[in-house]
Amino acid sequence: MVLDTATLRVAFGVMALVLGLLFYFSAYRYTRSPYSGWWCLALVFFLAGSAAFLLNGTAHQWWANTLGNVLLVHGGVAVWAGARSLRDLRPRRWLFTGLPLVTLVATAVDDPGTDVWAGGAVFLAAMCVTMALASRELWRLEPGYSRVRVPMAVAAAVMAVFYFGRLVYFVLEGPDGPTFATFFGSAGTTLVTMVLLVVVSFSMAALSTEQQTRALRMVATRDDLTGLLNRKAFLDMVTELLNDRAVTQGTGALILADLDNFKAVNDTYGHAAGDVALQAFAGACRDTVRSTDLVGRYGGEEFVLLIPGASAGRAEKIAEEVSRRLAQVPTADGLQMPTVSYGVALYDAGTSGLEDLIAAADRALYAAKSLGRNRTVHSDRLS
């Protein structure tokens, strides 16, 4: 049986249009997630590209064939950009503009008016690259992400392998070769793409919802100015960690940090400068601690860190490194970054509770202030 390419392309276009409308109204319109937006854009590109190929064999083929290749590559790049957005990463400009531009040039100089496969090798390579990159981004999502990332990653990988096979046989045999015509022709590709789009349509909606949920959770748990955990989120997470001795290894350190003479910074340089100092300290903390440590803004110019498994010496070294990084932050208009005082409290299996732990660190911080600021004091040395 010979598949009618034109009919399949019309069917693909109708399906892409329906999926695009359904996805827009059921996902993007309500979640406004970047992932759903990129997928809507990808479906528009696929629909428009497929429609352009319907003009092959007419007087418009010279521009329609070129446009079709470029639009489909743009669709592939949009799929990759959507997958990348799940990790809060922006699409690389060179890829979003470079691959379509290269495809445009390769097709335009290859006599598209008479050859429907003008620029075919570059087009197939570009589609292979975009699908492979999309699959890679989906596989790199953290394990806690929705499980539907797996079928999405597999589907993108299948498409990447399929386009790689098309590219290989296109180069070896040409578009009229027996293997290419039988397994990798336009009709077969359209059919495979239709099947995969239907398979992943539900996964797309689930990932969009998950992305929006995570974004809302981020807003609810983060401090607006510094991007660190807010007080409530920090305390909730510390309570969880302290109850899981397998994670904390039964011991660790809690560090309370307070920027010295912070009011003087605001009074002398203005509140904008104070915000810069707070953000700089937050950045110094992020650059110093491990991914398993917790850092939060406790209130005003006071911050709190939980370092599971840390000894008193390790906690002091962390405080020193944070202060060192803060002091190296470039400033303007005569602003000098403030020094920082730290209070450290250690915990172990016998620690009675979080409130007592924070109270001990607070007493140590008060002692650090009383001793002249810009130093670290351990609560176990106060008695």
N, C-alpha and C positions, 0 to 999 in steps of 0.2 A: 504494500500500500504506500502510495506517495502522498506525503503531507503537503497540503496547499499552504505555502508560506504566507501569502497575502491574507488568507482567511485566519490563520493562526495569529498573525500580527494584529488584525482587527480584534480578535477575541482577547488577545493580550492587552490591547489598549483599553477595551471595555472593562476587563478585570482590574487593570491598574487604576482606572478612573473610579470604579466602585470601591475598591480597597482604599484609595486615597480619600474619598468622601467619608467612608465609614471611619477611617482612622482619624480624620480631622475632627469629625463631630463626636466620636466616642472617646478619643484620647487627647489630642492636642488642645481642643477647645476648652476642656475642663482642667487638664493638668498643666498646660503651657510648658511642658518639659522640653528641654532642648532636643532630647532624643526623638520625641514624637514629631517635633518640628522638622528635623533633618529627614526623617522617614517620609513625611508628607512631601517634602521637596524632592526626595529621591524618586517617589512615585510619579510626580509631575514630570521630571526629566525622562523617566522610562516611557511614560505615555507619549510625550512629545517626540522623543527619538523614534519610537516605533511607528508613530504616525508619519514622520518624515520619510521613512523607508517605503511607505506606500506609493510614493511618487517615483520610485525607480522604474525605469522604462518609459518615462515621459520626458518632455522637454525640460522639466524642472529638476531632473536627476542630478545635474552638476552641482547645484547648491543644496538640494534636499539630502543627498547621500552624505555630503560633508557635514551638514548640520546634524543629521541623525547620529553619526559617529561621535560627534562632540557632545551631544546631549546625553547619550548613553554613558559616556565616560564621566560626565558631570554627575549622573545618577549614581555611578559606582563610588565616586568621591564623596557624595552626600551620605551614602551608606557607611563609609569609613568614618566620616566626621560625626555621624550619629553615635557610632560605637565609641568613638573617642570621647564624646561628651559625657558618657556614663562615668568616666573618671575625672570629670570636670576639667578636661583639657581642650584647648582650642584647636581647630584644624590648622595644619601647616599651610601657609599661603602658597608656597611654591608648589605644593601638591594640588591644591584646589584650583590654581590657575595654570600651573605648568603642564600637567598631563593633558588637560583639554586643549591647551594651545599647541602642544607638540602634535596631538592627534589632528587638529585642524590643519596644520601645515603639511603633515604627512599625507593627509587625504587630498588636500587641494592641489598638490603638485603631482599627484598620481593619476591624473586624468579621470576625475570622478564622473564626468559626463558620459563616458562610454564603459567604465569599469565599475560595477557595483561593489567590488571588493577593493576599491582604491584605499590605500593606507591601511589595509587589513592587518598587517603584522603589528603595526604600532597600536592600532585600536585594540587588538586582542591582548597585547602585552599590557596595555594600560588597564584593561578590565581585570586581568589576572592580578596585577599589583594592588588595585583598590580592594578587591575581594579578600586577598590574602592579608592586607593590613587591617581590614575590618574584623576578620577572624582572630587575628593576633590581639587586637584591642579587647575583644570579648573574652578571650581566654585569660587575659591579664586582670580581669575584674577580681576583686577580693572574693574569697570563698563564701562569705556571708551574703553576697548579692543573690538576687533571685535565681533559682535554679534554671529558669528558662534561658539564661545566658548560654547554657550548654548547647541546646538545639540551634540557637542562633549562630553560635560559633561554628558548629558543624556545618550548617547550611552555607555559611560564607566560605568555609574551607572547601566544601564540595564545588561551589561555583568557581573558586580560584583554581582548583585542580582541573575542572572542566575547561576553563578558558586556557589553561596551560596546555592541555591536550590539543585544543583547537589551534593554538599558536604553533605547536610543534608540527602538526600535520599540515597546517597551512604553509609553513616554510618548506617542508619536505616534499609535499605533493602538489600544493597549490589548491585553490578552491574547487577545482574540478576533479581532484584525486578521489579514488574510490573510498578510502577510509574517511577522509574529511567529509565527503558528500553524504556518506551513510550515517556517520555518528556525530559529526560536528557542524553540519550545515545550519543555515539560518532557521529552518523549520524546527529541527531538533532542539536548537538552542532556545527558541521561543517557547517550546513545550516544556522543557526542563525549567526554565525561569518561571513559567506560570505555576508549575507544581510547587516549586520552592517558595514562591510568594504566598501561596495559600497555606502551606505548612507553617510558615513563620509568622503569619499575620497575628495569631493570638499571642505569640511570644512578644511581638513588638508592643502590643498594648500593655502586657504585664510589665515589661521593662520600663515603659514610660511611667506607669503608675509607681513603680518602685523608685525611679529617679526622683519623682516629685515628692514622695514620702520622705526620702532621705534628705531632700532639700529643706523640707519643713522641719524635720528633726534637727537639722543643722542650725536653722534659725532659732529654734527653741532652746538649744543647748549652748550656743556660742555667745560670747560677749561681742557686742557690735563694734567696739573700737579696736580691740586687740585681736579678735578672732580666736582667743583662747576659750576654754570651757568657762561658762558662767558659774557663779557660786553654787547654785542648786545642782546643776549637772555634775560639777566636780564632786560635791559631797555624796550624791547618789552613786556615782561610779566608784568612789573610794570605799563606800560601804559595801558594795558588791565585791570589790577586790579583796578587802580585808576578810570577808567571809569565805573566800576561796583561797585556802592556804596553798593549793597546788600552784596558783599563779604567783602569789607573793612570796612563796618559799618560807612563810612564817615570820619573816623579818623584813625590815626596811626602814626608811626614814621619811618623815614629813617635814618639809621646809616652808616656813613662812618668811616671805621677803617683803620689805617695805622700803620704798625709795626715799632716801634721806632729803630733808628740807625741800620736799616737793612743792609746798605752798610758795616758797621763794621763787621757784621756777615759773609758776603761774603768775605771780605778782610782778616779776621782773620782765619776763618775755611774752607773757600772755598765755591764755589757755590753749591756743593752737600749739605752742611750743611744748606745753605740758602733755598734750595728746601725742606729740612726736616722741617724747621721752617714754611714755607708756608703751607705745607701739614698738619702740626700739628695744625696750626691756623684754617685751613678749617675744620679739624675734630672736633675741639672745638666748632666751629659754628654749625656744624651739630648736635652735641650732645646737644646743648643748645636750639636751636629754635624749634618751632612747625612745623608740616608738612605743615601748611598753610602759613608759612613765606617763604620769598625768600632770598637766599644768593648767591652772585656772586663775582667773582674776577674782580675788576674794572680796574686793571692794575698794573703790577709790584707787590709791596708789599701792595697795597691798595685794600680793600674789601668793599662791600656794602651790607647792610641788609635792607629789608623792613619788618616791623612788623605791620600788619594790626590790628587796634583796640588798639594799645599800647599807654599808657600815657608817659609823660617824665620820671616819676619814674620807670615805667616798662622797658623802653628802657635802663635806667641807670643800672638796675639790670641785664638785659641781657648782657650788656657790661662787667659788673663785673664778671658774671659767665663765660663768654667766656675767659676772662683774667685768671681767677682762674684755669680753665681747662687747658689752655695753659701752665701755670706755672707748672702744675703737670705732664706734659709729660716727660717721662724718656729720658735722653740724654746720649751721650757718648763722649769721647775725650775732656772733658772739656767744651763742648758746653752748653751755657745757652740760654734758649728761650728768645727772646726779649720781652720787654713790648709793650703795644699797646695804642695808643691814639685814641679817638673816638669823632666824631662830630655828634650831633643829631639834626635833624630837624623834627618838627611835621607837619602833614598836616590835613586838614579838608575839608569840602565842599567848602570853599572859596579859597583853594589853586589854584593859577593861572596855574601851570603846573609843569611837572616833572623837567624841566631844572632849574626853580627857586627853587624847593625843594632841588635838588642836590647842587645848588650854596649855599643855606643857610647852609646845612650840611658841605660843604667844608669850609665855613668861620668859622664854629664852630670847625672843625678839626684843622684849622690853629691856632685858639686861643689856643686849647689844646696843640699844639706843642710849642707855644710861652710861655705858662705858665709852661713849664718844662716837658711835655710829661707824659705818663702813667696816663692819666686821661680822664674823659668824660666831654665835654662842650656842652651845649644846645644852639641852635641858638637864641631862644627867650630870653636868658639872656645876649645877646651881646648888645642889644639896651639900 
